[in-house]
Amino acid sequence: MDPMSKIRWGVLGAAKIALNKVIPAIQASRHNVVTALASRDREKGTAAAAPLNIPQVHDTYEALLADPAIDAVYVPLPNHLHVDWSIKALEAGKHVLCEKPLGLDAADAQRLVNAALRFPRLKVMEAFMYRHHPQWVQAKAWVDAGDIGRLRTVQSFFSYTNVDPANIRNRADYGGGGLMDIGCYCISTARFLFGAEPTLVQGHVERDPAFGTDRLASGLLTFAEGTAMFTCSTQLAAYQRVNIVGTKGRIEIEIPFNAPANQATRLWLQPHNEPARETLIEPCDQYTLQADAFARSILDDTPVPVPLDDAVANLRVIETLLASSRS
C-alpha cells in the first residue's frame, strides 16, 4: 500500500451522524478524503458542506454515484434506505460503508450480501465503529487469553432520551426504535465476545403508544458457553456500561459504545479475589480508526475487518428477540 494513497469519499445525505462524527473523522484519517456530499435540498447540502470544507455538492444521490472522482460512498440514510442505496452505489462501481443496522431485517440485509457477490472487487462493510476502538480490542484480547477464566456472561446497558416525533429514531416506518439504534450494539458485543451465535433468544419489548417504536427492550441471549443480558431504551436517562464476567475474573468498560474522541477511556480487569486494575486508553476517534481500516482493505485488496454476514446475523437476533416479545 502506498502510504500517500487516499480513498476519495462521497456522502449520501446530510445526516447528523455524518456531519458531526463520521465526515470529520474521515477527514482526520490517514488514507481518506471527503470530496463530495449529496443532498436533495441544495441549500441544505451547501450549508452542510461549507463548514466541513467539502468541495463538491450534488443535488441528487444519483449524481454523486455517477461522479468519477469518488471511490467510496458512506451511507448514513434512514434505516429503510440502507440496502437500496448501498446496492446502487455498488452498481455505480463504488466501495460502500453503510451505517448500522445494515437493513430492516436479516432478509433485507441479505439482499446487499447477494448484491456484493456480484462485485467481488468492491468492499462493503457495516459501520459498527466500536469494533475498532482499542478498548474493545483490549477487552477481547483479555477474554481470548483467559484472563477472566472462561467467559460466562455479558451484561450491557445503553439508553438515552429522545421523544421528538419527527426524529427518524421514532419513526417505525423508517426502521426506528431502540433495538435497531442502540440495542444492536448490546447484541453485537455479546456475539463478538463469545465468538458465536446465540442458541436461544428471549425478549421483552415495550412500545411507545404514539410512535409504535420500541422504547424499552430487554434481551436474554443464551450461548453454548454462557449468557448475555441487556437493556436498551430511548426514553431513559442517558447511560451505558458493559460488564464481562468469567470464572476467574471480570472486565468492566466505562463508555463502551460512543467513546468520546477527545478524552481517555477506562476499562478495568479484576482477577478473582484481587483489586481491579484500571487500563487507560489514550484519546482516539473510533470513527477515524474505522475509516482507515476500511481504506486499508481497499488499498491492499484484503477482506474488510467485519464481513457482511456478521451484520445479517445481528439482525437475525433482533428479529428473534422481537418475535419472542410478541409470544
C-alpha positions in Angstrom: 0.0 0.0 0.0 1.3 3.4 -0.9 1.4 5.4 2.4 0.3 8.5 0.4 -2.7 6.9 -1.2 -6.1 8.4 -0.4 -9.6 7.0 -0.9 -12.0 9.7 -2.2 -15.3 9.7 -0.4 -18.8 10.8 -1.2 -21.6 11.0 1.4 -25.3 10.4 0.7 -27.3 13.0 2.6 -26.6 15.3 5.5 -27.4 13.2 8.5 -26.3 14.4 11.9 -24.0 11.5 12.5 -22.3 12.2 9.2 -21.8 15.9 9.8 -20.8 15.7 13.5 -19.0 12.4 13.6 -18.1 10.5 10.5 -17.1 13.2 8.0 -14.7 14.9 10.4 -13.3 11.6 11.3 -12.7 10.6 7.7 -11.1 13.9 7.1 -8.7 13.4 10.0 -7.7 9.9 8.9 -4.6 8.9 7.1 -5.9 7.3 4.0 -9.1 9.1 3.2 -10.5 12.4 1.9 -14.2 13.6 1.6 -14.7 15.1 -1.8 -18.4 15.3 -2.2 -21.8 15.4 -0.4 -25.2 14.9 -2.0 -28.4 16.4 -0.7 -31.8 16.7 -2.4 -32.1 20.1 -0.8 -29.3 22.2 -2.5 -29.4 24.9 0.2 -29.2 22.3 3.0 -26.3 20.5 1.2 -24.3 23.6 0.7 -24.8 24.7 4.3 -23.6 21.3 5.5 -20.6 21.1 3.2 -19.2 24.6 3.7 -18.0 24.3 7.3 -16.6 20.9 6.6 -14.7 22.2 3.5 -16.3 19.6 1.2 -15.6 20.9 -2.3 -18.5 19.3 -4.3 -22.2 19.3 -3.5 -24.5 17.2 -5.7 -28.2 17.9 -6.0 -29.1 14.2 -6.2 -27.8 10.9 -4.8 -27.6 9.6 -8.4 -25.3 12.4 -9.4 -22.9 11.6 -6.6 -22.9 8.0 -7.5 -22.1 8.9 -11.1 -19.2 11.1 -10.1 -15.9 9.5 -11.3 -13.9 11.4 -8.7 -15.4 9.2 -5.9 -14.0 5.9 -4.9 -16.2 5.1 -1.9 -19.6 6.0 -0.5 -20.8 6.4 3.1 -24.5 5.7 3.5 -25.9 7.4 6.7 -29.5 7.5 5.4 -32.5 6.3 7.4 -32.5 2.5 8.0 -35.1 1.7 5.4 -32.9 3.2 2.7 -29.6 1.5 3.6 -29.8 -1.6 1.4 -31.2 0.0 -1.8 -28.7 2.9 -1.9 -25.8 0.6 -1.0 -26.7 -1.7 -3.9 -27.0 1.4 -6.2 -23.5 2.5 -5.0 -22.1 -0.9 -5.8 -23.7 -0.9 -9.2 -22.0 2.5 -9.8 -18.6 0.9 -9.0 -18.2 2.4 -5.5 -17.0 0.8 -2.3 -19.6 1.1 0.4 -19.5 1.9 4.2 -23.1 1.6 5.3 -24.3 2.9 8.7 -25.7 0.3 11.1 -28.1 -1.5 11.1 -27.4 -2.8 7.6 -31.1 -3.3 6.9 -34.6 -3.5 8.3 -34.2 -7.2 8.9 -32.0 -10.2 8.0 -33.7 -10.8 4.7 -33.3 -7.1 3.7 -29.6 -7.2 4.6 -29.1 -10.4 2.7 -30.1 -8.6 -0.4 -27.0 -6.5 0.0 -24.9 -9.5 0.7 -26.1 -11.1 -2.5 -25.5 -8.0 -4.5 -22.0 -7.7 -3.1 -21.2 -11.1 -4.5 -21.6 -9.7 -8.0 -18.9 -7.1 -7.3 -16.0 -9.1 -5.7 -13.5 -6.2 -6.2 -15.6 -3.8 -4.2 -15.6 -3.6 -0.5 -18.7 -3.3 1.6 -18.9 -3.0 5.4 -21.4 -2.1 8.1 -20.3 0.9 10.2 -20.1 -0.7 13.7 -17.4 1.7 14.8 -17.0 0.3 18.3 -15.1 -2.7 16.9 -12.2 -0.6 16.0 -11.7 1.1 19.4 -8.6 0.0 21.4 -10.7 -0.6 24.5 -12.7 -3.3 22.7 -9.5 -4.8 21.1 -8.1 -5.0 24.7 -11.2 -6.5 26.2 -11.5 -9.1 23.5 -7.8 -10.0 24.0 -8.2 -10.4 27.7 -11.2 -12.7 27.1 -9.4 -14.8 24.5 -6.3 -15.1 26.6 -8.3 -16.5 29.5 -7.5 -13.6 31.8 -11.0 -13.8 33.3 -11.1 -17.6 33.0 -14.0 -19.0 30.9 -16.4 -16.3 29.7 -19.8 -17.0 31.3 -21.9 -13.8 31.0 -22.0 -10.3 29.4 -24.3 -7.6 30.9 -24.8 -4.4 29.0 -27.0 -1.3 29.3 -27.5 1.5 26.7 -30.0 4.3 27.0 -30.8 7.9 26.1 -34.0 10.1 25.9 -35.4 11.2 22.6 -39.2 11.9 22.3 -39.1 14.0 19.2 -41.8 12.6 16.9 -40.0 13.9 13.8 -36.8 12.1 14.6 -36.1 9.1 12.4 -35.4 7.0 15.6 -39.0 7.4 16.5 -40.4 6.6 13.0 -41.5 3.0 12.8 -41.8 3.2 9.0 -38.1 4.2 8.8 -36.9 1.3 10.9 -36.7 3.3 14.1 -36.7 2.1 17.7 -34.2 1.4 20.4 -33.2 -2.1 19.3 -32.3 -1.0 15.8 -30.5 2.1 17.1 -28.7 1.0 20.2 -29.8 -2.5 21.2 -27.9 -3.7 18.2 -24.6 -2.7 20.0 -25.5 -4.9 23.0 -26.2 -7.8 20.8 -23.2 -7.3 18.6 -20.8 -7.0 21.5 -22.1 -10.2 23.1 -21.7 -12.1 19.8 -18.2 -10.6 19.4 -17.0 -11.6 22.9 -18.4 -15.2 22.7 -17.3 -15.5 19.1 -20.5 -17.4 18.5 -24.2 -17.1 17.7 -26.8 -17.5 20.5 -28.8 -20.7 20.6 -31.8 -19.2 22.4 -33.1 -15.6 22.3 -35.7 -14.2 24.7 -37.0 -10.7 24.7 -39.3 -8.2 26.4 -40.3 -5.1 24.5 -42.4 -2.0 25.5 -43.6 0.2 22.6 -44.3 3.9 22.6 -48.1 4.2 22.1 -47.8 7.2 19.8 -44.6 6.2 17.8 -45.1 2.5 17.7 -41.4 2.0 18.2 -39.7 0.1 21.0 -38.8 2.5 23.8 -37.7 -0.1 26.3 -36.3 -3.5 25.4 -34.5 -6.2 27.3 -33.0 -9.4 26.0 -31.5 -12.7 27.2 -29.2 -14.4 24.8 -28.1 -18.0 25.6 -24.8 -19.1 24.1 -23.2 -22.6 24.3 -20.8 -21.2 26.9 -22.9 -18.7 28.8 -25.4 -15.9 28.6 -25.7 -12.2 27.7 -28.3 -9.9 29.2 -29.1 -6.3 28.1 -31.5 -3.5 28.4 -31.8 -0.6 25.9 -34.1 2.4 25.9 -34.8 5.6 24.0 -36.7 7.1 26.9 -34.5 6.7 30.0 -31.7 8.7 31.5 -28.5 8.6 29.3 -26.3 5.8 30.5 -24.1 3.0 29.1 -21.9 0.2 30.6 -20.7 -3.3 29.9 -19.6 -5.9 32.4 -17.9 -9.1 31.1 -17.7 -11.8 33.7 -15.8 -15.1 33.7 -15.0 -17.9 36.1 -11.8 -16.2 37.3 -12.4 -12.5 36.9 -14.3 -9.7 35.3 -13.9 -6.8 32.8 -15.8 -3.5 33.0 -16.0 -0.9 30.2 -17.0 2.5 31.3 -18.1 4.1 28.0 -18.4 1.1 25.7 -20.2 2.3 22.7 -19.9 6.1 21.9 -16.5 6.6 23.4 -15.6 10.3 23.1 -12.8 11.1 20.7 -11.3 13.9 22.8 -10.9 12.1 26.2 -9.3 9.0 27.5 -11.5 5.9 28.2 -11.2 3.5 31.1 -11.7 -0.2 31.5 -11.0 -2.5 34.4 -9.7 -6.0 34.6 -10.3 -7.6 38.0 -9.0 -11.1 38.5 -10.8 -13.2 41.2 -10.1 -12.0 44.7 -7.7 -9.3 43.5 -8.2 -5.5 43.2 -9.4 -4.2 39.9 -6.6 -3.0 37.6 -7.5 0.1 35.6 -6.3 0.5 32.0 -6.4 4.0 30.5 -6.9 4.2 26.7 -5.5 7.4 25.3 -8.0 9.6 23.4 -8.7 8.3 19.9 -11.6 8.6 17.4 -13.1 5.2 16.7 -14.7 6.6 13.5 -11.3 7.6 12.2 -9.9 4.2 13.1 -12.9 2.6 11.2 -12.3 4.8 8.1 -8.6 3.9 7.9 -9.3 0.2 8.5 -11.8 0.2 5.6 -9.4 2.2 3.4 -6.6 -0.3 4.0 -8.9 -3.1 2.9 -9.5 -1.2 -0.4 -5.8 -0.2 -0.9 -4.4 -3.6 -0.1 -7.4 -5.5 -1.6 -7.9 -7.5 1.6 -11.1 -8.5 3.4 -12.9 -5.9 5.3 -12.4 -6.1 9.1 -16.0 -7.2 9.7 -17.8 -9.2 7.0 -21.4 -8.5 5.9 -22.5 -11.9 7.2 -22.0 -10.5 10.7 -24.5 -7.8 10.1 -27.1 -10.3 8.8 -26.5 -12.4 11.9 -27.0 -9.5 14.2 -30.3 -8.6 12.6 -31.4 -12.2 12.8 -31.0 -12.0 16.6 -33.0 -8.7 16.7 -35.8 -10.4 14.7 -35.9 -13.4 17.0 -36.0 -11.1 20.1 -38.9 -9.2 18.7 -40.7 -12.4 17.9 -40.1 -13.7 21.4 -41.5 -10.5 22.9 -44.7 -10.9 20.9 -45.2 -14.5 22.1 
